[in-house]
């Protein structure tokens, strides 16, 4: 119950109850347990230093924002499509993403939640980034199934332009009309 413990310790620190030094150290242990698979955890903990922080709740909030956007995580970026975080630099306050057509796109960490949408495993756009050839074959072979995947993954009503944009790089423009007629 590391998340519950983290919330409890945060409340203890907010209220000024208990031993503040011990609570900050325990807070760091919760973060270590909850984000154990993070590739950037040790570097971020060293940078933010929860046990020595004078404002541990602000520090925790900043630390969790970086961990949510860890190196290796995949996001959709408005106007750029899917991309993978390849660098997280807390000293500069910048993430860098490798998108499909652009490399090392800078994103200020303060704008990350606004402009980056996490893409879970199996999401159509994530598959377009990670397994383009396999997905292109599926799109060509089963237009209805591909359309269903797009609609389920994106989870909102889509117009024809959005559907066509989701297929970018998977379906040549000259095959769009034929594909669309089979899909609908």
Sine and cosine of phi, psi and omega as CSV:
sin_phi,cos_phi,sin_psi,cos_psi,sin_omega,cos_omega
0.00,0.00,0.77,0.64,-0.07,-1.00
-0.91,0.41,-0.59,0.81,0.00,-1.00
-0.92,0.40,-0.68,0.74,0.03,-1.00
-0.90,0.44,-0.64,0.77,0.02,-1.00
-0.91,0.42,-0.64,0.77,0.03,-1.00
-0.88,0.48,-0.70,0.71,0.03,-1.00
-0.89,0.45,-0.65,0.76,0.02,-1.00
-0.89,0.45,-0.74,0.68,0.00,-1.00
-0.90,0.43,-0.61,0.79,0.04,-1.00
-0.88,0.48,-0.67,0.74,0.02,-1.00
-0.92,0.39,-0.63,0.78,0.05,-1.00
-0.87,0.49,-0.70,0.71,0.01,-1.00
-0.92,0.38,-0.64,0.77,0.01,-1.00
-0.88,0.48,-0.64,0.76,-0.02,-1.00
-1.00,0.09,-0.16,0.99,-0.01,-1.00
0.96,0.28,0.49,0.87,-0.02,-1.00
-0.99,-0.12,0.52,-0.85,0.07,-1.00
0.96,0.27,-0.15,-0.99,-0.01,-1.00
-0.99,0.15,0.94,-0.35,-0.09,-1.00
-0.87,0.49,-0.66,0.75,0.00,-1.00
-0.89,0.46,-0.71,0.71,0.01,-1.00
-0.91,0.42,-0.63,0.77,0.01,-1.00
-0.91,0.41,-0.64,0.77,0.04,-1.00
-0.91,0.41,-0.65,0.76,0.04,-1.00
-0.91,0.43,-0.66,0.75,0.03,-1.00
-0.92,0.40,-0.56,0.83,0.06,-1.00
-0.89,0.46,-0.68,0.73,0.04,-1.00
-0.89,0.45,-0.63,0.78,0.04,-1.00
-0.89,0.46,-0.63,0.77,0.06,-1.00
-0.87,0.48,-0.70,0.71,0.01,-1.00
-0.88,0.47,-0.69,0.73,0.02,-1.00
-0.85,0.53,-0.68,0.73,-0.02,-1.00
-0.95,0.32,-0.67,0.74,-0.07,-1.00
-0.95,0.32,-0.52,0.85,-0.07,-1.00
-0.90,-0.43,0.51,0.86,-0.08,-1.00
-0.84,0.55,-0.49,0.87,-0.04,-1.00
-1.00,0.04,0.06,1.00,0.00,-1.00
-0.96,0.29,0.76,-0.65,0.01,-1.00
-0.95,0.30,-0.37,0.93,-0.07,-1.00
-0.97,-0.24,0.07,1.00,-0.15,-0.99
-0.82,0.57,-0.80,0.60,-0.07,-1.00
-0.87,0.49,-0.70,0.72,0.01,-1.00
-0.90,0.44,-0.64,0.77,0.01,-1.00
-0.94,0.35,-0.63,0.77,0.05,-1.00
-0.90,0.44,-0.62,0.78,0.04,-1.00
-0.91,0.41,-0.65,0.76,-0.02,-1.00
-0.92,0.39,-0.72,0.70,-0.09,-1.00
-1.00,0.06,-0.44,0.90,0.09,-1.00
0.70,0.72,0.94,0.33,0.03,-1.00
-0.82,0.57,-0.69,0.72,-0.04,-1.00
-0.88,0.48,-0.42,0.91,-0.02,-1.00
-0.97,-0.24,-0.01,1.00,-0.08,-1.00
-0.94,0.35,0.69,-0.73,0.08,-1.00
-0.99,0.14,-0.37,0.93,0.05,-1.00
-0.81,-0.58,0.96,0.28,-0.12,-0.99
-0.88,0.48,-0.51,0.86,-0.02,-1.00
-0.95,0.31,-0.62,0.78,0.09,-1.00
-0.91,0.41,-0.66,0.75,0.02,-1.00
-0.89,0.45,-0.68,0.73,0.03,-1.00
-0.88,0.48,-0.68,0.73,0.01,-1.00
-0.88,0.48,-0.70,0.72,0.02,-1.00
-0.91,0.41,-0.68,0.73,0.01,-1.00
-0.87,0.49,-0.71,0.70,0.00,-1.00
-0.91,0.41,-0.55,0.83,0.06,-1.00
-0.88,0.47,-0.69,0.72,0.04,-1.00
-0.91,0.41,-0.65,0.76,-0.02,-1.00
-0.92,0.38,-0.54,0.84,0.07,-1.00
-0.91,0.41,-0.38,0.93,-0.04,-1.00
-0.88,-0.47,0.70,0.71,-0.09,-1.00
-0.93,0.36,0.40,-0.92,0.09,-1.00
-0.83,0.56,0.75,-0.66,-0.02,-1.00
0.99,-0.17,-0.33,0.94,0.01,-1.00
-0.94,0.34,0.51,-0.86,-0.05,-1.00
-0.92,-0.40,0.73,-0.68,-0.04,-1.00
-0.71,-0.71,0.34,-0.94,0.19,-0.98
-0.98,-0.19,0.74,-0.67,0.00,-1.00
-0.91,-0.42,0.80,-0.60,-0.02,-1.00
-0.79,0.62,0.80,-0.60,0.03,-1.00
0.99,0.13,-0.18,0.98,-0.05,-1.00
-0.82,-0.57,-0.19,0.98,0.01,-1.00
0.99,0.17,-0.35,-0.94,-0.05,-1.00
-0.97,0.26,0.51,-0.86,0.04,-1.00
-0.39,-0.92,0.35,-0.94,-0.02,-1.00
-0.92,-0.39,0.69,-0.72,0.06,-1.00
-0.93,0.36,0.83,-0.56,-0.01,-1.00
-0.92,-0.39,-0.23,0.97,0.03,-1.00
-0.46,-0.89,0.66,-0.75,0.11,-0.99
-0.79,-0.61,0.91,-0.42,-0.07,-1.00
-0.87,-0.50,1.00,-0.03,-0.03,-1.00
-0.92,0.39,-0.41,0.91,0.04,-1.00
-0.89,0.45,-0.61,0.79,0.01,-1.00
-1.00,-0.09,-0.25,0.97,-0.03,-1.00
0.96,0.28,0.53,0.85,-0.11,-0.99
-0.74,-0.67,0.66,-0.75,0.21,-0.98
-0.98,-0.18,0.43,-0.90,0.13,-0.99
-0.78,-0.62,0.74,-0.68,-0.02,-1.00
-0.89,-0.46,0.60,-0.80,0.21,-0.98
-0.99,-0.14,0.94,-0.34,0.04,-1.00
-1.00,-0.08,0.00,-1.00,-0.05,-1.00
-0.88,0.47,-0.69,0.73,-0.08,-1.00
-0.95,-0.32,-0.19,0.98,-0.04,-1.00
-0.75,-0.66,0.57,-0.82,0.02,-1.00
-0.93,-0.37,0.55,-0.84,0.11,-0.99
0.83,0.56,0.72,0.69,0.03,-1.00
-0.96,0.29,0.85,-0.53,-0.02,-1.00
-0.98,0.19,0.66,-0.76,0.08,-1.00
-0.70,-0.72,0.90,-0.44,0.07,-1.00
-0.87,0.50,0.68,-0.74,-0.05,-1.00
-0.86,0.51,-0.54,0.84,0.01,-1.00
-0.92,0.40,-0.36,0.93,0.00,-1.00
-0.99,-0.17,-0.08,1.00,-0.12,-0.99
-0.86,0.52,-0.74,0.68,-0.03,-1.00
-0.91,0.41,-0.47,0.88,-0.03,-1.00
-0.98,0.18,-0.64,0.77,-0.15,-0.99
-0.96,-0.27,-0.20,0.98,-0.02,-1.00
-0.91,-0.41,0.78,-0.63,0.04,-1.00
-0.93,-0.37,0.85,-0.53,-0.01,-1.00
-0.88,0.48,0.64,-0.77,0.04,-1.00
-0.92,-0.40,0.95,-0.32,0.01,-1.00
-0.94,0.33,0.28,-0.96,0.06,-1.00
-0.83,0.56,0.68,-0.73,0.01,-1.00
1.00,-0.02,-0.24,0.97,0.03,-1.00
-0.89,0.46,0.64,-0.77,-0.07,-1.00
-0.82,0.57,-0.72,0.70,-0.02,-1.00
-0.93,0.37,-0.55,0.83,0.06,-1.00
-0.92,0.38,-0.66,0.75,0.05,-1.00
-0.90,0.44,-0.58,0.82,0.04,-1.00
-0.88,0.47,-0.56,0.83,0.03,-1.00
-0.98,0.21,-0.68,0.73,-0.17,-0.98
-1.00,-0.05,-0.51,0.86,-0.06,-1.00
-0.66,-0.75,0.84,0.54,-0.10,-0.99
-0.83,0.56,-0.74,0.67,-0.08,-1.00
-0.90,0.44,-0.70,0.71,0.00,-1.00
-0.90,0.44,-0.70,0.71,-0.02,-1.00
-0.92,0.39,-0.63,0.78,0.04,-1.00
-0.87,0.49,-0.64,0.77,0.03,-1.00
-0.91,0.42,-0.69,0.73,0.03,-1.00
-0.89,0.46,-0.67,0.75,0.00,-1.00
-0.88,0.48,-0.70,0.72,-0.01,-1.00
-0.94,0.35,-0.63,0.78,-0.07,-1.00
-0.97,0.25,-0.61,0.79,-0.12,-0.99
-0.71,-0.71,0.98,0.18,-0.03,-1.00
-0.84,0.54,-0.66,0.75,-0.01,-1.00
-0.91,0.42,-0.68,0.73,0.03,-1.00
-0.90,0.44,-0.64,0.77,0.02,-1.00
-0.91,0.41,-0.67,0.74,0.03,-1.00
-0.88,0.47,-0.67,0.75,0.04,-1.00
-0.88,0.48,-0.69,0.72,0.03,-1.00
-0.87,0.49,-0.68,0.73,0.00,-1.00
-0.87,0.49,-0.76,0.64,-0.05,-1.00
-0.90,0.44,-0.66,0.75,0.02,-1.00
-0.92,0.39,-0.69,0.72,-0.04,-1.00
-0.90,0.43,-0.70,0.71,-0.08,-1.00
-0.99,0.16,-0.39,0.92,0.20,-0.98
0.92,0.39,0.18,0.98,0.05,-1.00
-0.72,-0.70,0.37,-0.93,0.08,-1.00
-0.87,0.49,0.69,-0.72,-0.05,-1.00
-0.84,-0.55,0.58,-0.82,0.13,-0.99
-1.00,0.02,0.14,-0.99,0.00,-1.00
-0.85,0.53,-0.67,0.74,0.01,-1.00
-0.87,0.49,-0.60,0.80,0.01,-1.00
-0.93,0.36,-0.61,0.79,0.04,-1.00
-0.91,0.41,-0.69,0.72,0.02,-1.00
-0.89,0.46,-0.63,0.78,0.03,-1.00
-0.91,0.42,-0.59,0.81,0.03,-1.00
-0.91,0.42,-0.42,0.91,-0.01,-1.00
-1.00,-0.02,0.08,1.00,-0.04,-1.00
-0.81,0.59,0.79,-0.61,0.02,-1.00
0.99,0.12,-0.13,0.99,-0.01,-1.00
-0.97,-0.26,-0.45,0.89,-0.10,-0.99
-0.70,-0.72,0.85,-0.52,0.03,-1.00
-0.88,0.47,0.55,-0.84,-0.03,-1.00
-0.83,0.56,-0.61,0.80,-0.04,-1.00
-0.93,0.36,-0.28,0.96,0.02,-1.00
-0.99,-0.16,-0.03,1.00,-0.07,-1.00
-0.85,0.53,-0.78,0.62,-0.08,-1.00
-0.87,0.48,-0.70,0.71,0.03,-1.00
-0.89,0.45,-0.72,0.69,-0.01,-1.00
-0.87,0.49,-0.73,0.68,-0.04,-1.00
-0.88,0.47,-0.66,0.75,0.02,-1.00
-0.89,0.45,-0.59,0.81,0.04,-1.00
-0.97,0.25,-0.57,0.82,-0.08,-1.00
-0.95,0.32,-0.63,0.78,-0.09,-1.00
-1.00,0.06,0.00,0.00,0.00,0.00
